Amino acid sequence: MKSKVYNNANISLKLALSMLAGLCVFMYACKEKFIPEIKEININYLVVEGLINTGTDSTIYTLSRTFKLNNKPIEAPEKGAIVQVESDAGATYVLPALVKAGRYGRPALGLDPTKRYRLRIRTTDKREYLSDFVESKTSPPFDLNYNIKDTSVNFYVDTHDPSGKSIYYQHTYEETWEYDSYFRSYHKIVNGVKVDRIFPQDDVTTCWRTLKSGNILLATTNNLSDDHLADRAITSVSGKSQKMHIEYSLLVKQSVLTREGFEFYDALRKNTESVGSIFDAQPSLLFGNIRSTSDPAEIIIGFISAGSVTQKRFIIQSKDMPSEWFNLADNSICEESLKYLIAPGDPFIWVFPPPREVRTPLLYCGDCRLLGGNKIRPSYWK
């Protein structure tokens, strides 16, 4: 009797597996590629980036246009615009076009921080854009600290506003570092002929590279009893990084936002940095405080704020880093490149002086500029 029960169970299991397999085949056979119909719309939206600086720094605005995601990313600066700052007292300050296309600005405007300000833009197609008047927010001073943990350098901001008026903070940073190419190039090719480099003007061993922060860094003390922002993480740099091997500079800027400005940038942050899984916040429409005077339905991306900016620069050298960090970088690829056979006509760079004249096909191993930097030493460098 027991054997008969087992046999019936086995038959049922086989039948269930057969049905499941058949269902899988059926579902797979019925699967078709789905390409949704997307309505062709004009997404040539105006993007406005900048700050009306009521402190001692320049007021600079960048105007550009958006493009489709399936298009090749290109710079789309808004050229030839007329940009001006207006106060609620009736004063007007024109921001001339700068050398880089799409950028408009001028040195400190000498604005009264007790007044309210707005931005007016007129584009070459006769469209006009006007922001709301906004109050000026004063940024308090801050401290920039760091610690070394495991194999990274971690940077933090500590700021305090005794008046309790700041509350909503935004930080940006700019990092610069010095680095060397793995080899030093002693020769170059001119019109197909190898010639000796003339030092120091032909030296391409040492470079400096600068990058601006790509993330939106926001913080608020709204739920705290004191307007004190402590140990706000800014960035972390790995000891394996090229950035830490000679000298590294971090410039941090702090500004204070209104509640509306904070909410705008927080929504922008979620749209750009926190979308990708079912648990992330869903993309939302961004409604700033600047709009078209002729078409209220036109979408403009940006939020106009006014206020002062405080900043602090921190420079750290390799001698301040753990000595074992200098063994973390893997430069074996440049060493291995010397073993490659180079065919006539292939690009290469000559390294090592006579009698060991050797060339490498990995050009960046002998020319630091090919790693994104340039030979201009920053004025603030140690």
C-alpha positions as CSV (number, residue, x, y, z in Angstrom):
1,M,0.0,0.0,0.0
2,K,2.8,2.4,0.9
3,S,4.6,1.7,-2.4
4,K,1.4,2.6,-4.3
5,V,1.2,5.9,-2.6
6,Y,4.8,6.7,-3.5
7,N,4.2,5.7,-7.1
8,N,1.2,8.0,-7.3
9,A,3.2,10.9,-5.7
10,N,6.0,10.3,-8.3
11,I,3.4,10.4,-11.1
12,S,1.9,13.6,-9.8
13,L,5.4,15.2,-9.5
14,K,6.3,14.2,-13.0
15,L,3.0,15.6,-14.3
16,A,3.5,18.9,-12.5
17,L,7.1,19.3,-13.8
18,S,5.8,18.5,-17.3
19,M,3.1,21.1,-17.1
20,L,5.6,23.7,-15.7
21,A,8.0,23.0,-18.5
22,G,5.2,23.3,-21.1
23,L,4.1,26.6,-19.5
24,C,7.7,27.9,-19.7
25,V,8.0,26.9,-23.4
26,F,4.6,28.5,-24.1
27,M,5.6,31.8,-22.4
28,Y,8.9,31.9,-24.1
29,A,7.4,31.2,-27.5
30,C,4.8,34.0,-27.0
31,K,7.5,36.6,-25.8
32,E,7.9,39.4,-28.3
33,K,10.1,42.5,-28.2
34,F,8.0,45.5,-27.2
35,I,9.1,48.9,-28.4
36,P,6.8,51.6,-27.0
37,E,5.6,54.4,-29.1
38,I,7.1,57.6,-27.8
39,K,5.5,60.9,-28.8
40,E,8.0,63.2,-30.6
41,I,8.2,66.3,-28.5
42,N,10.6,69.2,-28.3
43,I,12.7,68.9,-25.2
44,N,14.9,71.9,-25.9
45,Y,14.5,73.1,-22.4
46,L,16.5,76.0,-21.0
47,V,18.7,75.1,-18.1
48,V,19.8,77.9,-15.7
49,E,22.7,77.4,-13.3
50,G,24.3,79.9,-10.9
51,L,23.9,82.1,-7.9
52,I,23.3,85.8,-7.4
53,N,26.2,86.4,-5.2
54,T,25.6,89.2,-2.6
55,G,29.0,88.6,-1.0
56,T,32.5,89.5,-2.4
57,D,32.6,86.8,-5.1
58,S,31.6,86.9,-8.7
59,T,28.0,86.3,-10.0
60,I,28.2,83.8,-12.8
61,Y,25.4,82.0,-14.6
62,T,25.5,79.2,-17.1
63,L,22.7,78.8,-19.7
64,S,22.4,75.7,-21.8
65,R,19.8,73.5,-23.5
66,T,18.7,69.9,-22.8
67,F,18.8,67.1,-25.4
68,K,17.3,63.6,-25.8
69,L,18.7,60.7,-23.9
70,N,19.1,58.7,-27.1
71,N,21.1,61.6,-28.7
72,K,24.9,61.8,-28.3
73,P,25.7,64.0,-25.3
74,I,27.0,67.3,-26.5
75,E,27.4,70.8,-25.0
76,A,24.5,73.0,-25.9
77,P,25.3,76.4,-24.5
78,E,22.7,79.2,-24.9
79,K,24.7,81.9,-26.7
80,G,23.9,85.6,-27.3
81,A,21.5,86.0,-24.3
82,I,21.0,89.1,-22.3
83,V,21.3,88.3,-18.6
84,Q,20.7,90.7,-15.8
85,V,20.2,90.8,-12.0
86,E,17.4,93.1,-10.7
87,S,16.8,94.2,-7.1
88,D,13.4,94.9,-5.5
89,A,14.7,98.5,-5.1
90,G,14.8,99.0,-8.9
91,A,18.5,98.6,-9.5
92,T,19.7,96.5,-12.6
93,Y,23.1,94.8,-13.1
94,V,23.9,93.3,-16.5
95,L,26.0,90.1,-16.6
96,P,28.1,90.2,-19.8
97,A,28.9,87.1,-21.8
98,L,32.2,85.4,-20.8
99,V,34.8,83.7,-22.9
100,K,33.2,80.3,-22.5
101,A,30.0,80.0,-24.5
102,G,26.9,80.0,-22.4
103,R,28.5,81.6,-19.4
104,Y,27.5,85.1,-18.2
105,G,28.9,87.0,-15.2
106,R,31.0,89.7,-13.7
107,P,33.0,90.3,-10.5
108,A,31.4,91.2,-7.2
109,L,28.3,93.3,-7.8
110,G,28.4,95.0,-4.4
111,L,24.8,94.0,-3.7
112,D,23.0,94.9,-0.5
113,P,22.2,91.6,1.3
114,T,19.1,93.1,2.9
115,K,17.4,93.4,-0.5
116,R,15.6,90.8,-2.6
117,Y,16.8,89.9,-6.1
118,R,15.7,88.2,-9.3
119,L,17.1,87.1,-12.6
120,R,15.9,88.2,-16.1
121,I,17.0,86.5,-19.3
122,R,16.3,87.4,-22.9
123,T,17.4,84.9,-25.6
124,T,18.2,85.5,-29.2
125,D,14.8,84.2,-30.3
126,K,13.2,87.1,-28.4
127,R,12.0,84.9,-25.5
128,E,12.1,86.4,-22.0
129,Y,12.4,84.5,-18.7
130,L,12.0,86.0,-15.2
131,S,12.5,84.5,-11.8
132,D,10.7,85.3,-8.5
133,F,12.4,87.8,-6.1
134,V,14.4,85.8,-3.6
135,E,15.9,86.8,-0.2
136,S,19.6,86.8,0.2
137,K,21.0,84.1,2.5
138,T,24.3,84.6,4.3
139,S,26.6,81.5,4.6
140,P,28.4,81.1,8.0
141,P,32.1,80.1,8.2
142,F,32.9,76.4,8.4
143,D,35.8,74.1,9.2
144,L,37.1,71.5,6.8
145,N,38.5,68.4,8.5
146,Y,39.7,65.0,7.4
147,N,40.5,61.6,8.8
148,I,42.4,58.5,7.5
149,K,40.4,55.3,7.7
150,D,41.5,52.0,6.2
151,T,43.0,53.1,2.8
152,S,41.0,56.3,2.3
153,V,41.1,60.0,3.2
154,N,37.6,61.2,4.3
155,F,36.7,64.9,4.3
156,Y,34.1,66.5,6.5
157,V,32.5,69.9,7.1
158,D,31.6,71.4,10.4
159,T,29.5,74.6,10.5
160,H,27.4,76.5,13.0
161,D,25.0,79.5,12.7
162,P,24.3,81.0,16.2
163,S,21.5,83.0,14.7
164,G,19.7,79.9,13.6
165,K,18.8,81.4,10.2
166,S,20.8,79.1,7.9
167,I,19.2,75.7,8.3
168,Y,19.4,74.6,4.6
169,Y,23.0,74.0,3.3
170,Q,24.5,73.2,-0.1
171,H,28.1,72.2,-0.7
172,T,30.1,71.9,-3.8
173,Y,33.8,71.0,-4.1
174,E,36.7,71.2,-6.6
175,E,39.6,68.8,-6.3
176,T,43.0,69.3,-7.9
177,W,46.0,67.0,-7.8
178,E,49.5,66.7,-9.0
179,Y,50.7,63.5,-10.7
180,D,53.5,62.2,-12.9
181,S,53.5,60.0,-15.9
182,Y,55.1,56.6,-15.2
183,F,58.0,57.2,-17.6
184,R,59.8,60.4,-18.5
185,S,59.8,61.0,-22.2
186,Y,63.2,62.2,-23.6
187,H,62.3,62.4,-27.3
188,K,59.4,63.4,-29.4
189,I,58.4,63.0,-33.1
190,V,58.4,66.2,-35.3
191,N,57.4,65.7,-38.9
192,G,58.1,62.0,-38.6
193,V,61.6,62.5,-37.2
194,K,62.7,61.7,-33.7
195,V,64.2,64.8,-31.9
196,D,65.4,65.4,-28.4
197,R,63.0,67.1,-26.0
198,I,64.3,70.5,-24.7
199,F,63.8,70.7,-20.9
200,P,62.0,72.2,-19.1
201,Q,59.6,73.5,-21.8
202,D,59.2,70.1,-23.4
203,D,58.8,68.1,-20.2
204,V,55.5,66.2,-20.1
205,T,56.2,64.3,-16.9
206,T,54.3,66.4,-14.3
207,C,50.7,67.6,-14.6
208,W,47.8,69.0,-12.6
209,R,44.2,68.0,-13.0
210,T,41.1,69.6,-11.7
211,L,37.6,68.1,-11.4
212,K,34.4,69.6,-10.0
213,S,32.0,67.7,-7.9
214,G,29.2,65.9,-9.8
215,N,26.9,65.2,-6.9
216,I,24.3,67.4,-5.3
217,L,25.4,67.8,-1.6
218,L,22.6,69.0,0.7
219,A,22.2,69.0,4.4
220,T,19.7,70.5,6.8
221,T,19.5,71.2,10.5
222,N,15.7,71.6,10.4
223,N,15.0,68.8,12.8
224,L,17.8,69.7,15.2
225,S,17.6,71.9,18.3
226,D,20.7,73.8,17.2
227,D,21.7,75.1,13.7
228,H,24.9,73.1,13.9
229,L,26.0,70.9,11.0
230,A,28.7,68.5,12.4
231,D,30.8,66.0,10.4
232,R,29.0,66.4,7.2
233,A,30.7,64.0,4.7
234,I,31.9,65.8,1.6
235,T,34.0,63.2,-0.3
236,S,36.4,60.3,0.2
237,V,39.6,59.6,-1.8
238,S,41.1,56.1,-2.0
239,G,44.8,55.8,-1.2
240,K,45.1,53.8,-4.4
241,S,44.0,56.8,-6.4
242,Q,46.5,58.8,-8.5
243,K,45.2,61.8,-6.6
244,M,47.0,61.0,-3.4
245,H,50.5,60.1,-4.7
246,I,52.1,63.6,-4.7
247,E,49.8,66.5,-3.6
248,Y,46.1,66.9,-3.4
249,S,43.9,70.0,-3.0
250,L,40.2,70.2,-2.0
251,L,38.3,73.4,-2.4
252,V,34.9,73.3,-0.7
253,K,32.2,76.0,-1.1
254,Q,29.2,76.4,1.1
255,S,26.0,78.3,0.4
256,V,22.7,78.6,2.2
257,L,19.4,77.9,0.5
258,T,15.8,78.9,1.2
259,R,13.4,76.1,2.1
260,E,12.0,76.2,-1.5
261,G,15.5,76.1,-3.0
262,F,16.4,73.1,-0.8
263,E,13.3,71.2,-1.9
264,F,14.1,71.9,-5.5
265,Y,17.6,70.6,-5.3
266,D,16.6,67.7,-3.2
267,A,14.1,66.6,-5.9
268,L,16.8,67.2,-8.5
269,R,19.2,65.0,-6.5
270,K,16.6,62.2,-6.3
271,N,15.9,62.4,-10.0
272,T,19.5,62.2,-11.0
273,E,21.2,60.1,-8.3
274,S,18.6,57.9,-6.6
275,V,16.7,56.4,-9.6
276,G,17.5,52.9,-10.7
277,S,15.6,50.3,-8.6
278,I,12.1,49.7,-7.5
279,F,12.9,51.0,-4.0
280,D,14.2,54.4,-5.2
281,A,12.1,57.5,-5.4
282,Q,10.3,57.8,-8.7
283,P,11.3,60.7,-11.0
284,S,9.2,63.8,-10.5
285,L,8.6,67.1,-12.3
286,L,10.9,69.9,-11.3
287,F,9.2,73.3,-10.7
288,G,11.7,76.0,-10.2
289,N,11.2,79.7,-9.6
290,I,12.0,81.0,-13.1
291,R,9.4,81.0,-15.9
292,S,8.7,82.3,-19.4
293,T,6.9,85.6,-19.4
294,S,5.1,84.7,-22.7
295,D,4.4,81.0,-22.2
296,P,3.7,79.9,-18.6
297,A,3.6,76.2,-19.7
298,E,7.2,76.2,-21.0
299,I,9.5,74.2,-18.8
300,I,12.7,75.8,-17.5
301,I,15.1,73.9,-15.4
302,G,16.7,75.8,-12.6
303,F,16.2,77.6,-9.3
304,I,17.4,81.2,-8.7
305,S,19.0,81.8,-5.3
306,A,20.9,84.8,-3.8
307,G,23.4,85.0,-1.0
308,S,27.0,84.8,0.0
309,V,29.4,81.9,-0.3
310,T,32.0,80.8,2.2
311,Q,34.9,78.6,1.1
312,K,37.9,76.8,2.4
313,R,40.8,75.0,0.7
314,F,42.7,72.1,2.1
315,I,46.0,70.8,0.7
316,I,47.5,67.5,1.7
317,Q,50.9,66.0,0.6
318,S,52.1,62.5,0.2
319,K,54.4,62.8,3.2
320,D,51.2,63.2,5.3
321,M,49.9,59.8,4.0
322,P,50.7,56.3,5.3
323,S,53.9,55.2,3.6
324,E,52.4,51.8,2.6
325,W,50.0,53.6,0.3
326,F,52.7,54.1,-2.3
327,N,52.7,50.4,-3.0
328,L,49.0,50.3,-3.8
329,A,49.0,51.6,-7.3
330,D,49.5,49.1,-10.1
331,N,51.7,50.4,-12.8
332,S,52.6,47.0,-14.3
333,I,50.7,47.9,-17.5
334,C,53.3,50.6,-18.3
335,E,56.2,48.2,-17.6
336,E,54.6,45.5,-19.7
337,S,54.1,48.0,-22.6
338,L,57.9,48.1,-23.2
339,K,57.7,44.5,-24.3
340,Y,55.1,45.1,-27.0
341,L,56.2,45.0,-30.6
342,I,55.5,48.3,-32.4
343,A,54.7,48.2,-36.1
344,P,55.9,51.0,-38.3
345,G,53.5,53.9,-38.3
346,D,52.0,53.0,-34.9
347,P,51.7,55.9,-32.4
348,F,54.3,55.7,-29.7
349,I,56.4,57.8,-27.4
350,W,60.1,57.5,-26.7
351,V,61.2,57.1,-23.1
352,F,64.6,56.7,-21.4
353,P,67.7,58.5,-22.4
354,P,70.6,56.9,-24.4
355,P,71.8,54.2,-24.4
356,R,68.6,52.6,-23.3
357,E,66.3,54.3,-25.9
358,V,62.9,52.6,-25.6
359,R,59.5,53.4,-26.8
360,T,56.0,52.6,-25.5
361,P,52.7,52.3,-27.4
362,L,50.7,53.4,-24.3
363,L,51.3,57.1,-24.8
364,Y,49.9,58.2,-21.4
365,C,52.8,56.2,-19.8
366,G,55.1,58.9,-21.0
367,D,52.9,62.0,-21.4
368,C,50.9,63.1,-18.3
369,R,48.6,65.3,-20.4
370,L,47.0,62.2,-21.9
371,L,45.6,61.4,-18.5
372,G,43.4,64.5,-18.5
373,G,45.6,67.1,-16.9
374,N,47.8,70.0,-18.1
375,K,51.2,71.5,-17.3
376,I,49.9,74.7,-15.6
377,R,51.0,74.8,-12.0
378,P,48.2,76.3,-9.8
379,S,49.1,79.5,-8.1
380,Y,48.1,78.2,-4.7
381,W,50.3,75.0,-5.0
382,K,52.9,74.4,-2.3
